[in-house]
């Protein structure tokens, strides 16, 4: 289902921190093209709208509760579990020691 052509239901929102980085700008343009509302923090989207956050953990700690977000952290080995064909390189999990 293409969100750009399906007006049913609230539009998903992508919340970007300020100041915006070049990566955030690119993600924002792509999200807008796909029918997302692109918001600057700490705006809260309409009730019931799916919310997505792009930004660092410190900024997320400040705004997550106000946006109704529960932040998730991936498992330590998530990157090593991806197939070689997807990454096209070998990745190992190690310690700093």
Backbone atoms as SQL, in Angstrom:
CREATE TABLE atoms (id INTEGER PRIMARY KEY, chain TEXT, resi INTEGER, resn TEXT, atom TEXT, x REAL, y REAL, z REAL);
INSERT INTO atoms VALUES
  (1, 'A', 1, 'UNK', 'N', 0.851, -1.169, 0.000),
  (2, 'A', 1, 'UNK', 'CA', 0.000, 0.000, 0.000),
  (3, 'A', 1, 'UNK', 'C', 0.897, 1.233, 0.000),
  (4, 'A', 2, 'UNK', 'N', 0.670, 2.132, -0.878),
  (5, 'A', 2, 'UNK', 'CA', 1.453, 3.343, -0.980),
  (6, 'A', 2, 'UNK', 'C', 0.774, 4.439, -0.168),
  (7, 'A', 3, 'UNK', 'N', 1.449, 4.953, 0.837),
  (8, 'A', 3, 'UNK', 'CA', 0.876, 5.977, 1.711),
  (9, 'A', 3, 'UNK', 'C', 0.615, 7.281, 0.969),
  (10, 'A', 4, 'UNK', 'N', 1.357, 7.528, -0.119),
  (11, 'A', 4, 'UNK', 'CA', 1.162, 8.770, -0.850),
  (12, 'A', 4, 'UNK', 'C', -0.192, 8.810, -1.531),
  (13, 'A', 5, 'UNK', 'N', -0.729, 7.661, -1.873),
  (14, 'A', 5, 'UNK', 'CA', -2.009, 7.634, -2.580),
  (15, 'A', 5, 'UNK', 'C', -3.147, 7.134, -1.704),
  (16, 'A', 6, 'UNK', 'N', -2.864, 6.740, -0.469),
  (17, 'A', 6, 'UNK', 'CA', -3.893, 6.211, 0.430),
  (18, 'A', 6, 'UNK', 'C', -4.129, 7.217, 1.556),
  (19, 'A', 7, 'UNK', 'N', -5.189, 8.031, 1.486),
  (20, 'A', 7, 'UNK', 'CA', -5.414, 9.041, 2.509),
  (21, 'A', 7, 'UNK', 'C', -6.046, 8.505, 3.782),
  (22, 'A', 8, 'UNK', 'N', -6.386, 7.214, 3.838),
  (23, 'A', 8, 'UNK', 'CA', -7.045, 6.657, 5.017),
  (24, 'A', 8, 'UNK', 'C', -6.101, 6.649, 6.212),
  (25, 'A', 9, 'UNK', 'N', -6.609, 7.071, 7.337),
  (26, 'A', 9, 'UNK', 'CA', -5.833, 7.015, 8.576),
  (27, 'A', 9, 'UNK', 'C', -4.826, 8.148, 8.698),
  (28, 'A', 10, 'UNK', 'N', -4.287, 8.321, 9.912),
  (29, 'A', 10, 'UNK', 'CA', -3.321, 9.395, 10.129),
  (30, 'A', 10, 'UNK', 'C', -2.009, 9.107, 9.393),
  (31, 'A', 11, 'UNK', 'N', -1.377, 10.167, 8.924),
  (32, 'A', 11, 'UNK', 'CA', -0.110, 10.016, 8.214),
  (33, 'A', 11, 'UNK', 'C', 1.009, 9.742, 9.213),
  (34, 'A', 12, 'UNK', 'N', 1.935, 8.854, 8.873),
  (35, 'A', 12, 'UNK', 'CA', 3.074, 8.626, 9.760),
  (36, 'A', 12, 'UNK', 'C', 3.931, 9.886, 9.823),
  (37, 'A', 13, 'UNK', 'N', 4.693, 10.008, 10.889),
  (38, 'A', 13, 'UNK', 'CA', 5.532, 11.190, 11.077),
  (39, 'A', 13, 'UNK', 'C', 6.975, 10.777, 11.337),
  (40, 'A', 14, 'UNK', 'N', 7.898, 11.544, 10.769),
  (41, 'A', 14, 'UNK', 'CA', 9.317, 11.399, 11.060),
  (42, 'A', 14, 'UNK', 'C', 9.740, 12.639, 11.810),
  (43, 'A', 15, 'UNK', 'N', 10.273, 12.464, 13.013),
  (44, 'A', 15, 'UNK', 'CA', 10.719, 13.587, 13.833),
  (45, 'A', 15, 'UNK', 'C', 12.232, 13.664, 13.726),
  (46, 'A', 16, 'UNK', 'N', 12.730, 14.835, 13.333),
  (47, 'A', 16, 'UNK', 'CA', 14.163, 15.064, 13.160),
  (48, 'A', 16, 'UNK', 'C', 14.633, 16.093, 14.175),
  (49, 'A', 17, 'UNK', 'N', 15.818, 15.907, 14.741),
  (50, 'A', 17, 'UNK', 'CA', 16.345, 16.881, 15.700),
  (51, 'A', 17, 'UNK', 'C', 16.882, 18.110, 14.975),
  (52, 'A', 18, 'UNK', 'N', 17.098, 19.165, 15.736),
  (53, 'A', 18, 'UNK', 'CA', 17.766, 20.349, 15.199),
  (54, 'A', 18, 'UNK', 'C', 19.069, 20.533, 15.946),
  (55, 'A', 19, 'UNK', 'N', 20.126, 21.032, 15.366),
  (56, 'A', 19, 'UNK', 'CA', 20.218, 21.398, 13.960),
  (57, 'A', 19, 'UNK', 'C', 20.241, 20.153, 13.075),
  (58, 'A', 20, 'UNK', 'N', 19.764, 20.305, 11.865),
  (59, 'A', 20, 'UNK', 'CA', 19.661, 19.181, 10.940),
  (60, 'A', 20, 'UNK', 'C', 20.997, 18.911, 10.255),
  (61, 'A', 21, 'UNK', 'N', 21.314, 17.641, 10.171),
  (62, 'A', 21, 'UNK', 'CA', 22.512, 17.217, 9.454),
  (63, 'A', 21, 'UNK', 'C', 22.138, 16.941, 7.995),
  (64, 'A', 22, 'UNK', 'N', 23.141, 16.739, 7.161),
  (65, 'A', 22, 'UNK', 'CA', 22.860, 16.425, 5.757),
  (66, 'A', 22, 'UNK', 'C', 22.132, 15.086, 5.648),
  (67, 'A', 23, 'UNK', 'N', 22.468, 14.133, 6.517),
  (68, 'A', 23, 'UNK', 'CA', 21.783, 12.839, 6.506),
  (69, 'A', 23, 'UNK', 'C', 20.318, 13.011, 6.894),
  (70, 'A', 24, 'UNK', 'N', 20.058, 13.817, 7.910),
  (71, 'A', 24, 'UNK', 'CA', 18.676, 14.063, 8.343),
  (72, 'A', 24, 'UNK', 'C', 17.883, 14.737, 7.228),
  (73, 'A', 25, 'UNK', 'N', 18.504, 15.645, 6.502),
  (74, 'A', 25, 'UNK', 'CA', 17.818, 16.306, 5.391),
  (75, 'A', 25, 'UNK', 'C', 17.442, 15.304, 4.307),
  (76, 'A', 26, 'UNK', 'N', 18.364, 14.409, 3.976),
  (77, 'A', 26, 'UNK', 'CA', 18.074, 13.388, 2.961),
  (78, 'A', 26, 'UNK', 'C', 16.947, 12.461, 3.418),
  (79, 'A', 27, 'UNK', 'N', 17.010, 12.022, 4.686),
  (80, 'A', 27, 'UNK', 'CA', 15.953, 11.159, 5.225),
  (81, 'A', 27, 'UNK', 'C', 14.609, 11.886, 5.248),
  (82, 'A', 28, 'UNK', 'N', 14.633, 13.151, 5.590),
  (83, 'A', 28, 'UNK', 'CA', 13.414, 13.939, 5.621),
  (84, 'A', 28, 'UNK', 'C', 12.776, 14.058, 4.248),
  (85, 'A', 29, 'UNK', 'N', 13.597, 14.307, 3.219),
  (86, 'A', 29, 'UNK', 'CA', 13.063, 14.395, 1.855),
  (87, 'A', 29, 'UNK', 'C', 12.470, 13.061, 1.410),
  (88, 'A', 30, 'UNK', 'N', 13.175, 11.972, 1.712),
  (89, 'A', 30, 'UNK', 'CA', 12.686, 10.641, 1.327),
  (90, 'A', 30, 'UNK', 'C', 11.382, 10.323, 2.061),
  (91, 'A', 31, 'UNK', 'N', 11.313, 10.668, 3.352),
  (92, 'A', 31, 'UNK', 'CA', 10.097, 10.410, 4.131),
  (93, 'A', 31, 'UNK', 'C', 8.929, 11.234, 3.598),
  (94, 'A', 32, 'UNK', 'N', 9.173, 12.492, 3.272),
  (95, 'A', 32, 'UNK', 'CA', 8.111, 13.348, 2.735),
  (96, 'A', 32, 'UNK', 'C', 7.605, 12.796, 1.402),
  (97, 'A', 33, 'UNK', 'N', 8.509, 12.328, 0.575),
  (98, 'A', 33, 'UNK', 'CA', 8.124, 11.745, -0.703),
  (99, 'A', 33, 'UNK', 'C', 7.236, 10.524, -0.505),
  (100, 'A', 34, 'UNK', 'N', 7.467, 9.798, 0.586),
  (101, 'A', 34, 'UNK', 'CA', 6.681, 8.599, 0.869),
  (102, 'A', 34, 'UNK', 'C', 5.399, 8.900, 1.651),
  (103, 'A', 35, 'UNK', 'N', 5.104, 10.164, 1.867),
  (104, 'A', 35, 'UNK', 'CA', 3.848, 10.532, 2.513),
  (105, 'A', 35, 'UNK', 'C', 3.933, 10.777, 4.007),
  (106, 'A', 36, 'UNK', 'N', 5.139, 10.829, 4.568),
  (107, 'A', 36, 'UNK', 'CA', 5.303, 11.116, 5.992),
  (108, 'A', 36, 'UNK', 'C', 5.222, 12.620, 6.227),
  (109, 'A', 37, 'UNK', 'N', 4.741, 12.998, 7.398),
  (110, 'A', 37, 'UNK', 'CA', 4.906, 14.367, 7.871),
  (111, 'A', 37, 'UNK', 'C', 6.288, 14.438, 8.495),
  (112, 'A', 38, 'UNK', 'N', 7.090, 15.403, 8.097),
  (113, 'A', 38, 'UNK', 'CA', 8.438, 15.565, 8.654),
  (114, 'A', 38, 'UNK', 'C', 8.371, 16.721, 9.637),
  (115, 'A', 39, 'UNK', 'N', 8.670, 16.417, 10.905),
  (116, 'A', 39, 'UNK', 'CA', 8.505, 17.386, 11.985),
  (117, 'A', 39, 'UNK', 'C', 9.824, 17.685, 12.671),
  (118, 'A', 40, 'UNK', 'N', 9.949, 18.913, 13.138),
  (119, 'A', 40, 'UNK', 'CA', 11.082, 19.280, 13.985),
  (120, 'A', 40, 'UNK', 'C', 10.685, 18.994, 15.418),
  (121, 'A', 41, 'UNK', 'N', 11.602, 18.521, 16.220),
  (122, 'A', 41, 'UNK', 'CA', 11.254, 18.237, 17.593),
  (123, 'A', 41, 'UNK', 'C', 10.885, 19.516, 18.293),
  (124, 'A', 42, 'UNK', 'N', 10.141, 19.544, 19.324),
  (125, 'A', 42, 'UNK', 'CA', 9.409, 18.461, 19.945),
  (126, 'A', 42, 'UNK', 'C', 7.938, 18.430, 19.540),
  (127, 'A', 43, 'UNK', 'N', 7.625, 18.739, 18.294),
  (128, 'A', 43, 'UNK', 'CA', 6.233, 18.701, 17.868),
  (129, 'A', 43, 'UNK', 'C', 5.654, 17.304, 18.035),
  (130, 'A', 44, 'UNK', 'N', 4.412, 17.261, 18.437),
  (131, 'A', 44, 'UNK', 'CA', 3.718, 15.979, 18.570),
  (132, 'A', 44, 'UNK', 'C', 2.761, 15.831, 17.389),
  (133, 'A', 45, 'UNK', 'N', 2.856, 14.719, 16.668),
  (134, 'A', 45, 'UNK', 'CA', 1.958, 14.506, 15.538),
  (135, 'A', 45, 'UNK', 'C', 0.543, 14.216, 16.008),
  (136, 'A', 46, 'UNK', 'N', -0.418, 14.195, 15.088),
  (137, 'A', 46, 'UNK', 'CA', -1.805, 13.894, 15.471),
  (138, 'A', 46, 'UNK', 'C', -1.922, 12.556, 16.193),
  (139, 'A', 47, 'UNK', 'N', -2.883, 12.464, 17.069),
  (140, 'A', 47, 'UNK', 'CA', -3.095, 11.236, 17.839),
  (141, 'A', 47, 'UNK', 'C', -3.300, 10.044, 16.918),
  (142, 'A', 48, 'UNK', 'N', -2.656, 8.953, 17.246),
  (143, 'A', 48, 'UNK', 'CA', -2.802, 7.728, 16.472),
  (144, 'A', 48, 'UNK', 'C', -1.839, 7.604, 15.315),
  (145, 'A', 49, 'UNK', 'N', -1.069, 8.650, 15.031),
  (146, 'A', 49, 'UNK', 'CA', -0.118, 8.593, 13.924),
  (147, 'A', 49, 'UNK', 'C', 1.129, 7.841, 14.364),
  (148, 'A', 50, 'UNK', 'N', 1.639, 6.940, 13.524),
  (149, 'A', 50, 'UNK', 'CA', 2.901, 6.285, 13.850),
  (150, 'A', 50, 'UNK', 'C', 4.030, 7.317, 13.832),
  (151, 'A', 51, 'UNK', 'N', 4.900, 7.272, 14.830),
  (152, 'A', 51, 'UNK', 'CA', 5.988, 8.235, 14.940),
  (153, 'A', 51, 'UNK', 'C', 7.320, 7.507, 14.827),
  (154, 'A', 52, 'UNK', 'N', 8.229, 8.093, 14.046),
  (155, 'A', 52, 'UNK', 'CA', 9.577, 7.557, 13.876),
  (156, 'A', 52, 'UNK', 'C', 10.556, 8.654, 14.233),
  (157, 'A', 53, 'UNK', 'N', 11.645, 8.291, 14.897),
  (158, 'A', 53, 'UNK', 'CA', 12.653, 9.253, 15.348),
  (159, 'A', 53, 'UNK', 'C', 13.963, 8.972, 14.641),
  (160, 'A', 54, 'UNK', 'N', 14.619, 10.031, 14.178),
  (161, 'A', 54, 'UNK', 'CA', 15.991, 9.913, 13.690),
  (162, 'A', 54, 'UNK', 'C', 16.806, 10.935, 14.453),
  (163, 'A', 55, 'UNK', 'N', 17.795, 10.460, 15.184),
  (164, 'A', 55, 'UNK', 'CA', 18.646, 11.360, 15.946),
  (165, 'A', 55, 'UNK', 'C', 19.441, 10.573, 16.954),
  (166, 'A', 56, 'UNK', 'N', 20.277, 11.269, 17.661),
  (167, 'A', 56, 'UNK', 'CA', 21.142, 10.632, 18.636),
  (168, 'A', 56, 'UNK', 'C', 20.426, 10.301, 19.932),
  (169, 'A', 57, 'UNK', 'N', 21.064, 9.467, 20.763),
  (170, 'A', 57, 'UNK', 'CA', 20.429, 9.035, 22.011),
  (171, 'A', 57, 'UNK', 'C', 20.235, 10.164, 23.026),
  (172, 'A', 58, 'UNK', 'N', 21.146, 11.136, 23.079),
  (173, 'A', 58, 'UNK', 'CA', 20.987, 12.222, 24.063),
  (174, 'A', 58, 'UNK', 'C', 19.779, 13.084, 23.723),
  (175, 'A', 59, 'UNK', 'N', 19.629, 13.420, 22.445),
  (176, 'A', 59, 'UNK', 'CA', 18.457, 14.202, 22.037),
  (177, 'A', 59, 'UNK', 'C', 17.185, 13.386, 22.242),
  (178, 'A', 60, 'UNK', 'N', 17.255, 12.107, 21.943),
  (179, 'A', 60, 'UNK', 'CA', 16.087, 11.242, 22.110),
  (180, 'A', 60, 'UNK', 'C', 15.653, 11.178, 23.567),
  (181, 'A', 61, 'UNK', 'N', 16.610, 11.140, 24.488),
  (182, 'A', 61, 'UNK', 'CA', 16.269, 11.116, 25.911),
  (183, 'A', 61, 'UNK', 'C', 15.459, 12.347, 26.309),
  (184, 'A', 62, 'UNK', 'N', 15.753, 13.481, 25.675),
  (185, 'A', 62, 'UNK', 'CA', 15.051, 14.722, 26.019),
  (186, 'A', 62, 'UNK', 'C', 13.630, 14.768, 25.459),
  (187, 'A', 63, 'UNK', 'N', 13.401, 14.167, 24.299),
  (188, 'A', 63, 'UNK', 'CA', 12.115, 14.358, 23.635),
  (189, 'A', 63, 'UNK', 'C', 11.229, 13.120, 23.577),
  (190, 'A', 64, 'UNK', 'N', 11.768, 11.950, 23.868),
  (191, 'A', 64, 'UNK', 'CA', 11.015, 10.696, 23.675),
  (192, 'A', 64, 'UNK', 'C', 9.708, 10.659, 24.452),
  (193, 'A', 65, 'UNK', 'N', 9.742, 10.993, 25.715),
  (194, 'A', 65, 'UNK', 'CA', 8.531, 10.899, 26.533),
  (195, 'A', 65, 'UNK', 'C', 7.449, 11.841, 26.021),
  (196, 'A', 66, 'UNK', 'N', 7.828, 13.038, 25.640),
  (197, 'A', 66, 'UNK', 'CA', 6.862, 14.007, 25.126),
  (198, 'A', 66, 'UNK', 'C', 6.229, 13.582, 23.815),
  (199, 'A', 67, 'UNK', 'N', 6.932, 12.742, 23.066),
  (200, 'A', 67, 'UNK', 'CA', 6.400, 12.258, 21.792),
  (201, 'A', 67, 'UNK', 'C', 5.709, 10.911, 21.929),
  (202, 'A', 68, 'UNK', 'N', 5.734, 10.355, 23.127),
  (203, 'A', 68, 'UNK', 'CA', 5.121, 9.045, 23.332),
  (204, 'A', 68, 'UNK', 'C', 5.930, 7.924, 22.718),
  (205, 'A', 69, 'UNK', 'N', 7.254, 8.106, 22.646),
  (206, 'A', 69, 'UNK', 'CA', 8.124, 7.096, 22.040),
  (207, 'A', 69, 'UNK', 'C', 8.781, 6.239, 23.102),
  (208, 'A', 70, 'UNK', 'N', 8.904, 4.965, 22.809),
  (209, 'A', 70, 'UNK', 'CA', 9.711, 4.058, 23.612),
  (210, 'A', 70, 'UNK', 'C', 10.940, 3.726, 22.789),
  (211, 'A', 71, 'UNK', 'N', 12.104, 4.130, 23.257),
  (212, 'A', 71, 'UNK', 'CA', 13.324, 3.956, 22.479),
  (213, 'A', 71, 'UNK', 'C', 13.874, 2.545, 22.662),
  (214, 'A', 72, 'UNK', 'N', 14.293, 1.969, 21.588),
  (215, 'A', 72, 'UNK', 'CA', 14.851, 0.620, 21.590),
  (216, 'A', 72, 'UNK', 'C', 16.331, 0.681, 21.258),
  (217, 'A', 73, 'UNK', 'N', 17.077, -0.234, 21.825),
  (218, 'A', 73, 'UNK', 'CA', 18.498, -0.341, 21.509),
  (219, 'A', 73, 'UNK', 'C', 18.741, -1.730, 20.954),
  (220, 'A', 74, 'UNK', 'N', 19.405, -1.819, 19.801),
  (221, 'A', 74, 'UNK', 'CA', 19.640, -3.144, 19.218),
  (222, 'A', 74, 'UNK', 'C', 20.600, -3.961, 20.071),
  (223, 'A', 75, 'UNK', 'N', 20.507, -5.267, 19.928),
  (224, 'A', 75, 'UNK', 'CA', 21.427, -6.162, 20.635),
  (225, 'A', 75, 'UNK', 'C', 22.856, -5.902, 20.146),
  (226, 'A', 76, 'UNK', 'N', 23.830, -6.198, 20.986),
  (227, 'A', 76, 'UNK', 'CA', 25.229, -5.934, 20.636),
  (228, 'A', 76, 'UNK', 'C', 25.642, -6.591, 19.323),
  (229, 'A', 77, 'UNK', 'N', 25.137, -7.771, 19.056),
  (230, 'A', 77, 'UNK', 'CA', 25.587, -8.502, 17.872),
  (231, 'A', 77, 'UNK', 'C', 24.692, -8.383, 16.655),
  (232, 'A', 78, 'UNK', 'N', 23.814, -7.388, 16.588),
  (233, 'A', 78, 'UNK', 'CA', 22.864, -7.317, 15.477),
  (234, 'A', 78, 'UNK', 'C', 23.569, -7.156, 14.131),
  (235, 'A', 79, 'UNK', 'N', 24.616, -6.365, 14.096),
  (236, 'A', 79, 'UNK', 'CA', 25.300, -6.132, 12.820),
  (237, 'A', 79, 'UNK', 'C', 26.040, -7.379, 12.337),
  (238, 'A', 80, 'UNK', 'N', 26.610, -8.122, 13.274),
  (239, 'A', 80, 'UNK', 'CA', 27.328, -9.337, 12.884),
  (240, 'A', 80, 'UNK', 'C', 26.379, -10.423, 12.384),
  (241, 'A', 81, 'UNK', 'N', 25.110, -10.315, 12.703),
  (242, 'A', 81, 'UNK', 'CA', 24.132, -11.306, 12.272),
  (243, 'A', 81, 'UNK', 'C', 23.582, -11.078, 10.875),
  (244, 'A', 82, 'UNK', 'N', 23.907, -9.945, 10.260),
  (245, 'A', 82, 'UNK', 'CA', 23.426, -9.683, 8.907),
  (246, 'A', 82, 'UNK', 'C', 24.212, -10.508, 7.895),
  (247, 'A', 83, 'UNK', 'N', 23.589, -10.966, 6.834),
  (248, 'A', 83, 'UNK', 'CA', 24.288, -11.799, 5.860),
  (249, 'A', 83, 'UNK', 'C', 25.347, -11.007, 5.088),
  (250, 'A', 84, 'UNK', 'N', 26.412, -11.706, 4.719),
  (251, 'A', 84, 'UNK', 'CA', 27.504, -11.102, 3.962),
  (252, 'A', 84, 'UNK', 'C', 26.984, -10.458, 2.673),
  (253, 'A', 85, 'UNK', 'N', 26.037, -11.097, 2.018),
  (254, 'A', 85, 'UNK', 'CA', 25.509, -10.578, 0.756),
  (255, 'A', 85, 'UNK', 'C', 24.894, -9.186, 0.930),
  (256, 'A', 86, 'UNK', 'N', 24.370, -8.889, 2.105),
  (257, 'A', 86, 'UNK', 'CA', 23.777, -7.590, 2.357),
  (258, 'A', 86, 'UNK', 'C', 24.843, -6.532, 2.652),
  (259, 'A', 87, 'UNK', 'N', 25.836, -6.900, 3.456),
  (260, 'A', 87, 'UNK', 'CA', 26.875, -5.949, 3.858),
  (261, 'A', 87, 'UNK', 'C', 28.026, -5.850, 2.852),
  (262, 'A', 88, 'UNK', 'N', 28.314, -6.962, 2.208),
  (263, 'A', 88, 'UNK', 'CA', 29.440, -7.083, 1.289),
  (264, 'A', 88, 'UNK', 'C', 30.772, -6.801, 1.981),
  (265, 'A', 89, 'UNK', 'N', 30.839, -7.158, 3.236),
  (266, 'A', 89, 'UNK', 'CA', 32.076, -7.096, 4.029),
  (267, 'A', 89, 'UNK', 'C', 31.897, -7.966, 5.257),
  (268, 'A', 90, 'UNK', 'N', 32.978, -8.343, 5.864),
  (269, 'A', 90, 'UNK', 'CA', 32.924, -9.140, 7.092),
  (270, 'A', 90, 'UNK', 'C', 32.920, -8.194, 8.306),
  (271, 'A', 91, 'UNK', 'N', 32.082, -8.538, 9.277),
  (272, 'A', 91, 'UNK', 'CA', 31.976, -7.745, 10.494),
  (273, 'A', 91, 'UNK', 'C', 32.169, -8.670, 11.670),
  (274, 'A', 92, 'UNK', 'N', 33.030, -8.251, 12.623),
  (275, 'A', 92, 'UNK', 'CA', 33.254, -9.061, 13.817),
  (276, 'A', 92, 'UNK', 'C', 32.919, -8.242, 15.051),
  (277, 'A', 93, 'UNK', 'N', 32.411, -8.929, 16.065),
  (278, 'A', 93, 'UNK', 'CA', 32.120, -8.310, 17.356),
  (279, 'A', 93, 'UNK', 'C', 33.289, -8.596, 18.259),
  (280, 'A', 94, 'UNK', 'N', 33.857, -7.562, 18.873),
  (281, 'A', 94, 'UNK', 'CA', 35.003, -7.717, 19.757),
  (282, 'A', 94, 'UNK', 'C', 34.920, -6.701, 20.875),
  (283, 'A', 95, 'UNK', 'N', 35.860, -6.752, 21.797),
  (284, 'A', 95, 'UNK', 'CA', 35.927, -5.760, 22.872),
  (285, 'A', 95, 'UNK', 'C', 37.077, -4.802, 22.581),
  (286, 'A', 96, 'UNK', 'N', 37.128, -3.728, 23.320),
  (287, 'A', 96, 'UNK', 'CA', 38.243, -2.789, 23.143),
  (288, 'A', 96, 'UNK', 'C', 39.558, -3.368, 23.651),
  (289, 'A', 97, 'UNK', 'N', 39.466, -4.359, 24.547),
  (290, 'A', 97, 'UNK', 'CA', 40.680, -4.972, 25.073),
  (291, 'A', 97, 'UNK', 'C', 41.333, -5.794, 23.984);
